[in-house]
Amino acid sequence: MRFFIVFLMFFGSCYAEEYHFVSINKLIEQEIGRIVLPQIYKKLGIKITITPLPGKRAEYEATSGKSDGEIMRIFSYGIENTTTIRVPTPYYYLETMAFIKQGSGINISTRKDLSHFSIAKVRGVKHTDNITKGFAKIYDLNSTKQLMLFVDKGRTDVALTNTIDGLMALKELGLKNIIPIKKPLATLNLYHYIHESHKDLVPRIDAKIKEMKASGELAKIIKEAEKTVLEKA
């Protein structure tokens, strides 16, 4: 019996580290992150699992410690949620893009311009929450496809989302009368966030991201992930 207990203690300590993170569901950039981040952790011999959830639910799971963190969020997420720690080096990015109906005559080039229109955005997504803060005519929906259908049916003037996410939703819906404005309203780095209970993990992951960026390996992984996600759409 004693030998069996010692056996379990020894071999149990040899098991690889494992963590569980959450992501935001139904967003293309998050799907890319679900492919990329496990490969970063794998380089450290760490296994991770990722559960996609609605934005607000994902934030609650990560900040409460029910999960070990979120796979990717913008910089301000860490300011607002102090129980999570930002891995300092970003590993992906997003663009805040406005989509409008072709021929609508709507002209948007700045945040101030955006404030004059009714806007549909995905609930719980920080970059669109931040840029529309204080605006009056905001509709929070559950997916990017819903945003595009709202604009198509004239229920809102603008759909606000990440560029690649919006373009893929339009492709899937077969809508050709909704177009992005000339340039993004913002380009934001995306960071991995880890719950404070695992703060010792942060410098290890940060060092590995830096190393993989410098070697060009991260760029290759991202390119393959983008290809995989876009082909599935």
C-alpha positions as CSV (number, residue, x, y, z in Angstrom):
1,M,0.0,0.0,0.0
2,R,2.8,2.4,0.9
3,F,4.6,1.6,-2.3
4,F,1.4,2.4,-4.3
5,I,1.0,5.8,-2.6
6,V,4.7,6.7,-3.3
7,F,4.2,5.5,-6.9
8,L,1.1,7.8,-7.3
9,M,2.9,10.8,-5.7
10,F,6.0,10.4,-7.9
11,F,4.2,9.8,-11.2
12,G,1.4,12.3,-10.4
13,S,4.1,15.0,-10.1
14,C,5.4,14.1,-13.6
15,Y,2.1,14.9,-15.3
16,A,2.3,17.8,-17.7
17,E,0.8,21.2,-16.7
18,E,-2.7,21.8,-17.9
19,Y,-4.9,24.9,-18.0
20,H,-8.3,25.8,-19.2
21,F,-9.1,29.1,-20.9
22,V,-12.2,30.7,-22.4
23,S,-12.7,32.6,-25.7
24,I,-15.5,34.6,-27.2
25,N,-17.7,32.5,-29.5
26,K,-18.7,33.3,-33.0
27,L,-15.8,35.7,-33.8
28,I,-13.2,34.8,-36.5
29,E,-10.2,36.3,-34.7
30,Q,-11.0,34.2,-31.6
31,E,-11.3,31.1,-33.7
32,I,-7.8,31.9,-35.0
33,G,-6.6,32.3,-31.4
34,R,-8.0,28.9,-30.5
35,I,-5.6,27.4,-33.0
36,V,-2.6,29.6,-32.3
37,L,-2.4,29.7,-28.5
38,P,-2.3,26.0,-27.9
39,Q,0.7,25.8,-30.1
40,I,2.5,28.5,-28.1
41,Y,1.8,26.6,-24.9
42,K,2.8,23.3,-26.4
43,K,6.3,24.7,-26.9
44,L,6.5,24.8,-23.1
45,G,5.1,21.3,-22.7
46,I,1.8,22.6,-21.4
47,K,-1.6,21.4,-22.5
48,I,-4.5,23.9,-22.7
49,T,-8.2,23.5,-23.4
50,I,-10.4,26.4,-24.6
51,T,-14.2,26.9,-24.3
52,P,-15.9,29.4,-26.5
53,L,-18.6,31.5,-24.6
54,P,-20.6,34.7,-25.1
55,G,-18.4,37.7,-24.4
56,K,-19.8,38.7,-21.0
57,R,-19.8,35.1,-19.8
58,A,-16.2,34.6,-20.9
59,E,-15.2,37.7,-19.0
60,Y,-16.9,36.4,-15.8
61,E,-15.3,33.0,-16.1
62,A,-11.9,34.5,-16.5
63,T,-12.0,37.3,-13.9
64,S,-13.7,35.1,-11.2
65,G,-11.1,32.4,-11.6
66,K,-13.6,29.8,-12.8
67,S,-11.3,29.5,-15.8
68,D,-7.6,30.2,-15.9
69,G,-8.0,33.3,-18.2
70,E,-9.0,34.4,-21.7
71,I,-7.2,33.6,-24.9
72,M,-7.3,37.1,-26.4
73,R,-8.5,40.6,-25.5
74,I,-7.5,44.2,-26.1
75,F,-5.2,46.2,-23.8
76,S,-7.9,47.9,-21.9
77,Y,-9.4,44.6,-20.7
78,G,-6.5,44.3,-18.3
79,I,-7.2,47.8,-16.9
80,E,-10.8,47.0,-16.3
81,N,-10.3,43.5,-14.9
82,T,-7.5,43.6,-12.3
83,T,-7.9,39.9,-11.3
84,T,-6.4,39.0,-14.7
85,I,-2.8,39.6,-15.8
86,R,-1.9,40.7,-19.3
87,V,0.9,38.8,-21.0
88,P,2.9,41.8,-22.1
89,T,3.6,40.8,-25.7
90,P,0.6,40.7,-28.1
91,Y,0.3,37.8,-30.4
92,Y,-2.5,38.9,-32.8
93,Y,-4.5,42.0,-33.6
94,L,-7.9,43.2,-34.8
95,E,-9.4,46.2,-36.6
96,T,-12.6,48.0,-35.6
97,M,-14.4,48.4,-38.8
98,A,-17.8,49.9,-39.7
99,F,-19.9,48.2,-42.3
100,I,-22.7,50.1,-44.1
101,K,-25.2,49.5,-46.8
102,Q,-23.9,50.3,-50.3
103,G,-25.5,53.5,-51.7
104,S,-26.7,54.7,-48.2
105,G,-24.7,57.9,-48.4
106,I,-23.3,57.3,-45.0
107,N,-19.8,58.8,-44.5
108,I,-17.7,57.6,-41.6
109,S,-14.0,58.2,-41.0
110,T,-13.8,58.9,-37.3
111,R,-15.4,58.0,-34.0
112,K,-17.3,61.3,-33.9
113,D,-18.8,60.5,-37.3
114,L,-19.9,57.1,-35.9
115,S,-21.9,58.8,-33.1
116,H,-24.5,60.1,-35.5
117,F,-25.8,56.7,-36.6
118,S,-27.6,53.7,-35.1
119,I,-25.1,50.9,-34.5
120,A,-25.3,47.1,-34.2
121,K,-22.4,45.3,-32.4
122,V,-21.8,42.0,-30.8
123,R,-22.6,41.9,-27.1
124,G,-19.6,41.8,-24.7
125,V,-16.9,42.7,-27.2
126,K,-14.5,45.3,-25.7
127,H,-13.2,47.1,-28.7
128,T,-16.7,47.9,-30.0
129,D,-18.0,48.6,-26.4
130,N,-15.2,51.1,-26.0
131,I,-15.6,53.0,-29.2
132,T,-19.4,53.4,-28.8
133,K,-19.3,54.3,-25.1
134,G,-21.9,57.1,-24.5
135,F,-23.6,56.7,-27.8
136,A,-27.4,56.6,-27.8
137,K,-28.5,54.2,-30.6
138,I,-26.7,51.0,-29.8
139,Y,-28.0,47.4,-30.4
140,D,-26.3,44.5,-28.8
141,L,-26.6,41.3,-30.7
142,N,-25.3,37.7,-30.4
143,S,-23.3,37.3,-33.6
144,T,-21.7,39.1,-36.5
145,K,-24.2,37.6,-38.9
146,Q,-27.0,39.2,-37.0
147,L,-25.3,42.6,-37.3
148,M,-25.1,42.3,-41.0
149,L,-28.8,41.2,-41.3
150,F,-29.8,44.2,-39.2
151,V,-28.1,46.6,-41.6
152,D,-29.4,44.7,-44.6
153,K,-33.0,45.0,-43.3
154,G,-32.5,48.7,-42.4
155,R,-32.9,48.2,-38.7
156,T,-29.5,49.9,-38.1
157,D,-27.2,52.2,-40.1
158,V,-24.0,50.5,-39.2
159,A,-22.6,47.1,-38.2
160,L,-19.4,47.4,-36.1
161,T,-17.0,44.5,-35.8
162,N,-13.5,43.3,-36.6
163,T,-12.8,43.6,-40.4
164,I,-12.1,39.9,-41.1
165,D,-15.0,38.9,-39.0
166,G,-17.4,41.1,-40.9
167,L,-16.1,40.1,-44.3
168,M,-16.5,36.4,-43.5
169,A,-20.1,36.9,-42.2
170,L,-21.0,38.7,-45.4
171,K,-19.5,35.8,-47.4
172,E,-21.4,33.2,-45.5
173,L,-24.7,35.2,-45.8
174,G,-24.1,36.0,-49.5
175,L,-24.7,39.7,-48.9
176,K,-23.1,41.9,-51.5
177,N,-24.8,45.2,-50.6
178,I,-23.0,45.6,-47.3
179,I,-19.5,47.1,-47.5
180,P,-16.7,48.2,-45.1
181,I,-15.8,51.9,-44.9
182,K,-12.5,52.9,-46.5
183,K,-10.3,52.3,-43.5
184,P,-10.6,50.9,-40.0
185,L,-11.6,53.2,-37.1
186,A,-8.9,51.5,-35.0
187,T,-6.3,48.8,-35.1
188,L,-5.7,47.1,-31.7
189,N,-3.3,44.5,-30.5
190,L,-4.7,41.4,-28.9
191,Y,-3.2,40.0,-25.7
192,H,-3.5,36.7,-23.7
193,Y,-4.9,37.2,-20.2
194,I,-4.1,34.8,-17.3
195,H,-5.9,34.8,-13.9
196,E,-3.8,36.2,-11.1
197,S,-3.7,32.8,-9.4
198,H,-1.4,31.6,-12.2
199,K,0.8,34.8,-12.4
200,D,4.0,32.7,-12.5
201,L,2.9,31.5,-15.9
202,V,2.9,35.0,-17.4
203,P,6.7,35.5,-17.9
204,R,7.1,32.0,-19.3
205,I,4.4,32.6,-22.0
206,D,5.7,36.1,-22.7
207,A,9.2,34.8,-23.3
208,K,7.9,32.1,-25.6
209,I,5.8,34.5,-27.7
210,K,8.8,36.8,-28.1
211,E,11.0,33.9,-29.1
212,M,8.5,32.7,-31.7
213,K,7.9,36.2,-33.1
214,A,11.7,36.7,-33.5
215,S,12.2,33.4,-35.3
216,G,9.2,34.0,-37.6
217,E,7.5,30.8,-36.3
218,L,4.5,32.6,-34.9
219,A,3.8,34.4,-38.2
220,K,3.8,31.0,-39.9
221,I,1.4,29.5,-37.4
222,I,-0.9,32.5,-37.6
223,K,-1.0,32.3,-41.4
224,E,-1.9,28.6,-41.3
225,A,-4.5,29.3,-38.6
226,E,-6.1,32.0,-40.7
227,K,-6.2,29.7,-43.7
228,T,-7.8,27.0,-41.8
229,V,-10.5,29.2,-40.2
230,L,-11.3,31.0,-43.5
231,E,-11.6,27.7,-45.4
232,K,-14.1,26.4,-42.8
233,A,-16.3,29.5,-43.2
